[in-house]
Amino acid sequence: MYIDMKKNILFLRAILSVMVVFSLIGCTNFEEDDLFTESAALRTVKNGDRLQEILVAAPQGWVVQYHVGIFSALFEGFNLFAKFENNGKVTFAGNHRFLRDGNANTYTEHSSLYEMIREEGLVLAFNTWNDVLTPFVDPVAHWAAPDILISDGAGMQGDQNWVVLSFNDNEIILRGERYGAEIRMIKADRAWATYIADTETMRNTIASEEVPSYYFTDGRDTLYLTGLRDGRYRICDRVVNPLSFDSISCCFTPTGFRNEHKDEFFGHSYQEFTLSDDKTCLVNEDGTIKVIATWDRMLATSTQIMWMDTLTMSNDLKTLYYQLDDAFKASGKNNSLSRIGIGETTNANKVTGLVIEWKVGRSKSVGGMALTRLTPNFGQVKIVSQPDNMDNKLLEKDATVLDAVRAFGAVLDDTYDMTPENYFNLSTTVFVSADGTKTFKLVK
């Protein structure tokens, strides 16, 4: 009896479970009108109407941060510009390197047609040729366009149909329909030519040819960022011979740069970096990640000569500087010290370290004594002179001059805090010893 009752209870529970499942399925299998007062088709139409209003209402048009490709970035991000009209006309502009007919890197405008496709969602379609946009879509080899067709017809893997993901009055987020690259449109706040000029100024400020790498850090963990100037960079474990990492495509902006995709670094989200208020680094949206030029390493390893500003030398260095000048004057007729710097000499047995330039009449000569430069901490350099390692040109001078050079190097030996006037362009840097007693300034 007990067993039969138990069987009956289990059977009833099973029946109830099935009924609950079916009831849940019934609840989820709702008609859209159960949640919305309008059908999906009508909502798409209305969203399309609203987006159309937004597109044409931008008085200075739109900045289009355009990306191509799938997965790893094969190309940089491109700043294009677009102005929409209600009659289906769109004018694109840009100065990218893939413009054809001799217009590469030259500001170009071209008008064509666009269409707002309103089916299951919204799609902006640009299905007529446009000199600015279509080269990214054309199925040819970009390096030989229009002569060589890529075998699979992929070309640069650009898209001319853009699926609308979200939009508001100032920003539209889209995705390429075929290849899936992210495209972002923001309402232009200045003339297109001005935006291009401002962006190029920022690019040259934060990614000059003199800055080969950056620290990518949250203050606790640090990696390296290389290749930013090309608009396609890598985050890697070291600068020299790094492990392989996928490239990241970015667009430069008037305030910094923005990546195609949002990503994370040890729990910190990032996509866009802007120049910090003190102009020492770039920071992500919430300030938790910094991109800092490896300026301390550059100053410690650079072979380019930077000259000391005698006016800002501390008294001990200034005294030895003038003693060295006296030694040169005593070494021969019309001899005098011209200047002292740090870098690499150009003689046959060149040295990297203290560079001495002196005058002999109207001509000038350069010689040097080696220095070792170490980086004990970020923003510091430790200078250690090598008094027995001089190049042949300096060794031609008499013992009084050589002793004065060694004396200057001995006093220069110390650990210094370095402060550049521009953290991305090291034209002028101030050095202050750890105890604050010695200072000098290096100027290119």
Secondary structure, DSSP 8 states (H G I E B T S, - for coil): -HHHHHHHHHHHHHHHHHHHHHHHHHHHS--GGGT-SS-HHHHHHHHHHHHHHHHHH-TT-EEEEE--SSSS-SS--EEEEEEE-TTSEEEEEE--TT--TT-TTS-EEEEEE-EEEESSSEEEE--S--TTTGGGTSSB-TTTTTT-B-TTS-TT---SEEEEEEE-SSEEEEEETTT--EEEEEE--S-HHHHHHHHHHHHHHHS-TT--EEEEESSS-EEEEE-GGGTEEEEES-SSS------EEEEEETTEEEEEEEEEETTEEEEEEEE-TTSS-EE-TTS--EEEE-HHHHHHH--S-EEE-GGGS-HHHHHHHHHHHHHHHHHSTTEEEEEEEEEE--STT--EEEEEEEEETTEEEEEEEEEEEE-SSTTEEEEEEEEEEE-HHHHTS-HHHHHHHHHHHHHH-EEEEEEESSTTS-SEEEEEETTSS-EEEEE-
